[in-house]
Amino acid sequence: MLGLAAAGLAAGVTAATLAAPAPAQARTQAGARTGPLGIEAILPAPTGPHRIGTVSTRLVDTSRHDPWVKSVPFRELMVSVWYPAAAGRPGGAGHRLAPYMAPGAAERWNSMAPHGIPKDAIDFAAIRTHAREGAPADTSGGRRPVLLYAAGANDPRTWGTSVVEELASHGYVVVTIDHTYEAPGVQFPDGSVKDDAPLLKAFEDAKQDEAVPELLKKVLDVRVADSKFVLDRLGSLPHGLSKVVDQKRVGMFGQSAGGIAAAETMYEDARVKAGINIDGTLENNPEPKGTNLTPAAQHGLTRPFLLMGREGNDRTTEPSWRAFWSHTTGWKRDLTLRGSVHQTYTDLAALLPQAGVGREVIEEHIGTVDPSRALAAERAYARSFFDRWLRGEDDHLLDGPSGKYPEVEFAG
């Protein structure tokens, strides 16, 4: 599923995403149950003081046609909102633990054998998050900073749940976005599932026409337009959540193509006050590197931004990051997670070790870093960054290397 991973935007957008290896026998870990589609894997618990609630909703932008299916006269998205929930009985009536993925989206994701997880090894629909569906929001803390999260290209909005839940448990409202016809499977309230066939076809056409950079630019433009639309709708979120979010304290983060979208959305929209790019190349071209730079890379940002890269990927080795760094006048840091690879910064770090695969597969897809240490570091630095710039609370973790997280190297 790596495809043109170096470009971030094209990670996974190849015909190979549809190929699946033969099923493997799933290994059941302590606490995990075996279901009809493999184990019911366990996500790491968040560490914050708040209980978490979540709601999912369909948003419709009637001001534009769908960019991938022109016959659709509107753009529809599915988003999930994660937020601190009011105290109460953990298993209160009507507030069950939310599933990790909707059944139709899970079926599609499983069929792709994503990122080294063998087909049918994990029952993605059976995984439960730590958030209660529709739980009342905690209003005691007043309005809260809000974050947008964007997953990598050809990944679902759920693929960063371990970090999203962590931030919500520490008092943030987090909105995760599925980009319809780009995400592998987006299930809507009527039960319909929109897959990524339009994007895959567009990618195959672009390869034949030698127009991949133009397609990657379109993917980024669509993601930015979707993100701006979600920002527009923060004041009308369901379940009374519009009364909880502080639209003056908005951040955005994402992995791979999601990180590129965070930088570009921030460049184009002043509402985003701080952002994190997690291992996303800031260019619209897989090769040669350093060509077709995004506007954010060409001109930089004036507001705080954090780069988090896999081992070997920092501003000294990545031309687009070097350009971004040289043009950015706002506060900035460049961190590297030692022993990591591209997907280490996703839920793969939590799920792949439960999928019954060998050490070789684990190291190929999430690196040699200890998965639990990788997640702890990602959570800590993301929270430290947003606390500093959206709350004015500085734990000084970003001042320099920390003995608490020796896996994290400061490149700048």
Secondary structure, 3 states (H helix, E strand, C coil): CCEEHHHCCEECCCHHHHCCCCCCCCCCCCCCEEECCEEECCCCCCCCCCEEEEEEEEEEECCCCCCCCCCCCCEEEEEEEEEEECCCCCCCCCCCEEECCCHHHHHHHHHCCHHHCCCCCECCCCCEEEEEECCCECCCCCCEEEEEEECCCCCCHHHHHHHHHHHHHCCCEEEEEECCCCCCEEECCCCCEEECHHHHHHHHHHHHCCCHHHHHHHHHHHHHHHHHHHHHHHHHCCCCHHHCEEEEEEEEEEECHHHHHHHHHHHHCCCEEEEEEECCCCECCCCCCCCCECHHHHHCCCCCEEEEEECCCCCCCCHHHHHHHHHCCCCEEEEEECCCCHHHHCCHHHHHHHCCCCHHHHHHHHCCCCHHHHHHHHHHHHHHHHHHHHHCCCCCHHHCCCCCCCCEEECC
